[in-house]
């Protein structure tokens, strides 16, 4: 960009000569015949430098300079005075803020040299000022961040006296910061006795053996703080210690909240999960029956365990029973128990799950599958709060909270006459709908991380990441088996993964094939994506032909092996045979 020079002089001949030389040197030149006009131009244009005559009618150069330096947007523009007068005027000009003087008559080479010098100097000063402002802003930003993180700095001398403490450490003492300088840290810092002991012992160790110290601090107002402290030697004095104290109270409270069995092992912070947590908190506080609805594999038992753990019954038994696939007689015996001799093989008295769960929670999974006669018996238990063992006539009082779960639509079951409506209303006082995994895809990465961490502990295999491409597969898949299927997929990938990062080829083939028709997001449709499509297509072809090979050419069995329909298998195979 061409630099602009403003020439303020009442002599048109001098204006013209200066203009010619400056334009010849590559500058853009603006002209003003008096101080007032020059100020107006300077304010509107903001030239890079001003050449200003001293002697002018009405408003001389000194007054013009004074007004220019008094305005915020023109005060930093370099001003070079032009004068035929020597002596004290120069001093006056410099006092007003002028950058330089040139004497008339001009040596234009000298004028150009001074102009170039002052423009470069101004640019450097401007850049330096901007850098300083940026550094100041960064410093403020860092201080703000440090204050938000509540990181305090304390410097202790060889006599254990405090020689410095940052403002963010004000809460560590009940006295003003100025009053604790020079005092021994153990006398003025409000660490609890055990924390002081640990810190004192750690400071005596050699630097290489020092580790972070966890401490607690109770302020004068009774507020508890959880702290972590790093100890460093002062680089300016090795006999002094610098304590970096991190206030981790919020983290501690968060961990404490998460460690509480409030949500059990449920993972997710998507909107559907947050909505479910709200209902979860409400039903956990009462003693109502609760029906947990959701597709297979969404984690209904985890929800049930979480409700139990967050309830007043948390220290009593939690017993889970899967009602699916059990005969009427076997289910009755398991739930209510039986008397000796009640049926063939009943050689001893046996209490049922209702009695075993006394005072606690009984979770009846797949409640929609229980036989009709058992529905009647269960309704009586809910109404009378008592059970009768099989083969016995004596009822037994029970105190059990009942939670149920189903993947079926019980309204449809009622309409078809397969489920009692009165039992349905008894069981569904509290209601929780567990969202499917495809309804909360944003939780997939969290679940994957949890499964990887769990497997690192159980198997020791150092796999801790999923590649971007593999994660895209996981995010795009519909997960008919929900969280259970995702967990099994990660375990499958861990078996096949050869490195520390799961790649697309480590994912089960049926998922890769299921996603072969899914288009990628528009922002990544490029040459790279075209290469990716070719690679996926090659993988799909390999999986199809391998399945055929394993089934001896039987296409129906090959489709079943890959977990896709026969029609889908034929359609995809035809793509490669055409």
N, C-alpha and C positions, 0 to 999 in steps of 0.2 A: 504494500500500500504506500502511495506517495505521501511524504510528509508535507504538512501545510504550514507555511510561514505567513504571519500577519505583520504587515509593515504599517506603522502609524507615524506619519510625517506630513507636515503641512506644505512641504515643497514638492510640487508635482514632478519637477525634473529629477530630484533625488529618488522619488518613488519609482519613476520610469527606469532609471539606471539600475536600481537595486532589483527591480522586477526582471529585467533582462538577464542579469547575471544569475539570479536564483532559478529562473525557469531553465536557463542553460545548464544549470547544475542538477536539474531533475526535480526541483521542488514545485509544489503548487503554491501560488502566491495570491494573497488577498491584500487589498489596499484600503487604508482609512486616512482621511485628511485631518482629523482632530481626535482628541481623547475620547469624547463622548461617543463618536461613531465607532472608534476602535473598541471600546468596552462592549457596545452592542454586538459587534461582529464576534468578538472573543467569547461572549456568553453563549451565542447561538451556534457557533461553529466549533469552538474548542480547538484552536490551532495547536500544533506541536511546539511552536516557539514564536515569540513576539519580538520584532525589532521596533524599539520605541524611541522617538526623538525626545530630547529633553525640553527644548525651547519651542513652545507652541502657544498660540493665542488662546484666551478663555481658560483652558485647562492644560497646564503644562504636563510634562512627562512624569514628574514626581507624583502629582495628584492622580494621574491616570494609573500609575503603578500601584499606588496606595489602594485605589478602589478595586483594581483587579485582584490584589492579594487579600482583600477583605471578603471576597466572595468565595463560597465553598467550591464551586465547580471550576474556577479559574485560578485559584491560589497557587496551584502547583505548576502552572505553565511557566517555563523558563523565559525570563525577560532580559534582553540585551539592550542597554541604552546606547543611543547614537548621539554624540555630542562633539562640538568643536571646542567646548570649554574644558579646562583641566582644573584640578585642585579639589576643594572640599566637596564639590557636587558629587564626585564619585563615592565619597564616604556616605553622603545622604542617600544615594541610590542603593548602595549595598544594605544600608540600614532598613530601607523600605522593602528589601527582598529581591533586588535585581540579581541576576546570575552573573552578568559581565558588562563590560563597556567596550565600545569600539569608537575610535576617534575619526572625526571628519577632518580632511578628505580621506576617503576609504582606500585601503588596500583590499580589493575584493577577494583576493586569495586568503587574506587573514580573516575577513568576515566569514567566508565559507568554512574555513577551518574551525572558527569558534562556534559557528552554528552547528556543524556536524558533531563537534565535541560535546556541546551542551545537550543536543538531542539524544545522543548515545548515553550521556550521563543521566539524563532524565529517565530514559527507558530503563536503565539499570536500577535507578532509585525506585521507579515505579514497580519493577519486578521484585526488588528487595522488599518493598513495602507490602506487596501482595503476598510474598512468601512469609513475611513476619505475621501478617494477618491470618494466613492459613495456618501457620504454626500455633498462633494464639488460639485460633478456633479449635485446632486439633487438641491443644492442651486443655481447653475448656471441655471439649467433648470427652477426653479421657478422664478428666477430673469428675465430670458428671457421671460417666460410666462407673468409675471407681466408687463414687459416693453411692450410686444405686446398688452396686455390689457390696457396699459396706466393707471395703478393704481399708484397714487401718495400719499405719506404720508407726512403730515405736523403736527408738534407738536407745540402747542401754550401754553405759560405760563399764569399765572394769570393776567399779565399786557397786554395780547393780543399780546405779542411779539413772533416771530418765533424763536424757539430754535433748530429746525431740519426741513429739507426738503429733500426728496429723489431726486435722479438725474432725476427720471422720471417726476418730477414736474417742470422741468426747464421752460416749456412753460407757466407756470402759472404766471411768472413774466418777465418783460422786462429787469431785471438786472441779473448779474451772481449770482448763488446760494449763494456764500460766502458773497456777499454784502447785502443780505436780512436777514441774521441771525442777530437777535437782533432788527429788525425793526417790527413795528406793521403790522399785516397781512393785515389790510384794506388799508394800505398805499402802499403796494408793490405787492399784488396779484391782477391780472387784472380781477377779477369778476365784472360783471355789477352791477350797483347800487342796483337794486332790489334783486339780488342774495346775495349781501353783507348784505342787510337788513334781509333777511330770515335766513341766516346763523347766524347772530348775535343774532336774537331772539331765534333760536333753541338752541344755546349754553347756553342761560340763563335758559332754562327749566331744571327741574330735569331729571336725566339720564333716568328714566323709561318712561318719556313722550317724549323723543327725537325720531324723525323719520328721515328717509333719506330726504335730501334736494336736489331738482333739481335746477341746476344753469346753467348760461351761462358765457362764458369768451371770450373776443375778444383780441387776441394777438396784439403785436405792428405792425405786418405785415397785420393786418386786417382779419386774419383767425378766423372764429367763431368755438367755441367748446361748446358742450353740455356735462354737467357734472352732476354726482350724488355724494353726499357726506354723508358718515356715520360719526357720531361723537361718540367718545369713551373717557372715562376717562383714563388717563395714570395710569396703575397699580402701578407705582412707585411713583406717585405724583398725588393725586386726584384733585389737583387744576389746573392741566394741561389737555388740551384737545388734543386728537389725531384725526386728520381729515384724513379719507381714501377717496380719491377723485378718482372716476372712470370716465374715459373719454368714454362716450357712444355716441360719435359723429357718428361713423359708424352705430351703432344700430339705432340712431335717424334718420339718413339719409335713412337707409333701411326701417324703419317704415314709414317714410314720403313718400318714393317711393311706398310702398305697399298700404299706405292709399290713395294715388292718385288714382282716378278711371281709372287707366291705363289698368288694366286687369280685372276690375269689380270684380266679385265674383269667377273668375276662380281659381281653385286650382290644382297645379301639377307642378313638376319640372323634369318630365321624358324627355327623348330625343324628343319624338314626340311633347310634349307640348312646349318645348323650341323652336323647329323648327316652331311651329305655332305662338309663341309669336313674332318671328322675322318678319314673314309676317304681323302679327297683327300691329306691330309698323309702318310698311311701309304704309299700307292701311289707318291707322287712320289719317295720316298726310295730306292726300289729300281730294278731294271731289268726288272721283269716286264712281260709283255703285260697290257694292261688293256682290258676291254670296258666302254664307256660306254653305258648304256641310258637310254632316255627317249623321250617323244613328239617329234614334229616341232616344231621351233621352241623347244625348251627351252634350247638353248645347249650342245649336246654338243661342238661344236668349240672353244668357249671353255674348256670343262673340259680338253679335250685340250691346248690351248695352255698352259693354266695348269700342267698336270702337267709338260709339257716345260720350261717356264720355271723350275719349282721343282726340277728334277732336275739331276743332275751333267752332263747333256748340253745345258744351257741355252745354251751358247755355240756349239753346233753347229746345223746346219740343222733346221728344222721344215717338213715338207712334208705338205700335206693333199690327199687324193685322194677325190673322190666317185665311188664305184663304181656308183651307180645309173645305169641307162640306157646303159651302155657295152657295146658288143659284146665278145665273148670275145677276138677278135683285137686290137681296139684297146686293151682293158684290159691284155692281156699285153704289148703293145708299150710302153704307158705305164709299167707297173710294172717290167718287166725290161729294157727297151731292146731294140734290134734291130741286127742286122748289116747292112751295106750289101748290097742286093740280096735281102734276106730275103723281100720281097714287093714288089708293084708300088708304086712311089712311094718305096721305101726307098733314096734316092740317097746317103745318108751314114750313117756309123756314128752311133748314137744311144744315149746312156746312159738308163736308166730312172729312175724315182723312187727305187727302192731304192738305186741307186748315188749319186744326187744327195743322198740323206739320210744318206750315210755319216757315222758318228759321232754322228748326231742321232736324230730321231724321225720316223717315217712314220705319218701318221694316215689310216686307211682308213675313210672315212665310208660309211654304208649297206652294211656288210659283208654283210648278209643278202641282198643283191641280186646277188652275184657268181655267175657260172655254175659249174656243178659241176666242169668240168675245171680252172677257175682255183682252185677250192677245193683240189684235189689239188696243184697247183703251189705254192700258198701254204703248205700243210702241209709240203711238202718244204723250203721256205725256212726255216720255223721250226725244223725238225728239224736241217737240215744247216748253217744259217747261210751259205748261198750261193745265188746265182741264176745263171741261164743266159740270155743274151740270145736273142731270137727269131732263128732262123736260124743260131745259133752252137752249137758243141758244147763250148766251154770254160767250165767253171763259174768263177764269181768270188766270192771270199769277201766277206761284208759284215758290218758292225757297225752294226746299226740296231735301235732299239727300236720295237716296233709297238704302236700304240694303235688301237682300233677303236670304232665306234659303230653303233648300229642302233636303229630305232624299232619293229622287228618283234619278235615273240615267237619267239626261235630254237628254243625247245623244241618249239613247234608246227611250225616249219619242219623240224626233225629228224624229228618224228613223221610228217610228210607226205613224207619222203624228199627234201626240197629243200636240206638243209644237212647237211654231214658232222658226225657227232657227235664224232669224234676231233679235228677242227679246232676245233670249238666249245670243247672242253675246253682246247685249247692257247691259244686266244685269251682265254678268260675266267679267267685266273689271278687277276688283280685285277679287281674289279667295282665300278662306281660307277653308282648309279641317280640320275639327275637328276630332281628332282621337277617335276611340271607346275605351271603358274602357279596353277591353281585349288587346288592343295594348299598354296600359300604366299601366300594373298591379302594377308597383312600386308606382303609385300614390294612390292606394287604401287605404293604411294606412293613408295618409294625408287627404284624403276625409273623411274617417271614423272619424278621430279626429275632423275635422271641423264640421261634422254633430252632433257628440256628444256634442261639445261645444255649438252649436246652440240650441240643445234641452235642455241642462242644463239651458240655459237662459230662454227659452220659457216655459219649464215644471217644472223646479226646481228639476228634478229627478237626484240624485247624481250618475249617471253612467258615468264613465270616462275612462273605459278600455275595451278592447276586449281580451279574452283569446287567447293563442297561437293557440290552436286547432280551435277555432272559426275563427280566422284570416286566418288560412290555408284554411278553407272553402271559405271565401270571396276571397282569392287570387286565388283559383283554379276555381271558377265558371266563366262561359263565359259572363255573364251579357248581355243578348240580349237587355235588356231595358237600358243598360248603366248607367250613373250617376244617372238618375232619379230612376232606379230600386234599385241601391245601397242605395240611400237616403231612399226610402220606406222600404227597408230591415232593415236598422238601426232603423227606427221608429217602425217597427214591433217588433224588438228585444227589444227595450226599453219598450214596453208595457208588454212583457212577462218576462223581466229580473227581478229577485227578489233581486239581490245583486248589488254591484257596478261594477261588471265585467260581460260582456256579454259572455255567454257560448254557445256551439254548439246547445244545445236544445232550445235556444232562437231564433235561426235563422229559417226563414220560412221552412216548411217541404219540399216544392218542391225543394229548393236548396240543402237540405241534401240528398234527393233522387237522384237528378241530379248528385251529386258528389260521389255516392256510388261506382261507378266503377273506379274512379280515383285512380291510385296507388300513394303511398306516395314516397317522395324522398328517394333514396337509403340509405342515412346516418341515417335515423331514422327507417329503417326496422329491428326491433328487437322484443324481447318478449313483450315489452311495446306496440309496434305497432300492434302486433297480438291481444292483448287485446283490442286495440282501434278499430280494424277492426270488432271484435265481437260486440263491443258496437254500432258501426255504423250500422251493419247489423241488430241488434235488433231494433234500431230506425227505420230503413227502413221498417222492417216487421210491426212494430206498425203503422206507417203512412199509409201503404198500406191497412191494415185491418180496420183501422179507417175510411179511405175513403170509403171502401166498406160498412161499417156499416152505414155511413151517407147517402149513396145513395141507401140503401136497396138492396145491392148486385149487382147493375147495374155497370158493369165494365167500360163501356164507359163513364158514368157520373163520376165515381170515377177517371178515368184517367184525365178527363177535370178538375175536382176539384183540382187535384195535379199539373196541368199545364204540363203534359207530354202526349206523344202520346199513343194511345191505344195499339200499338204494344210493346212499351217500358213497359207499365203497365203489359201486359200479360207475357212478358219475365221475369220481376222481380218477379211477383207473382208466376210464375212457379218454380222459384228457391226455394221458401219456401214451395210449395205444393208437391215437388218431394220427 
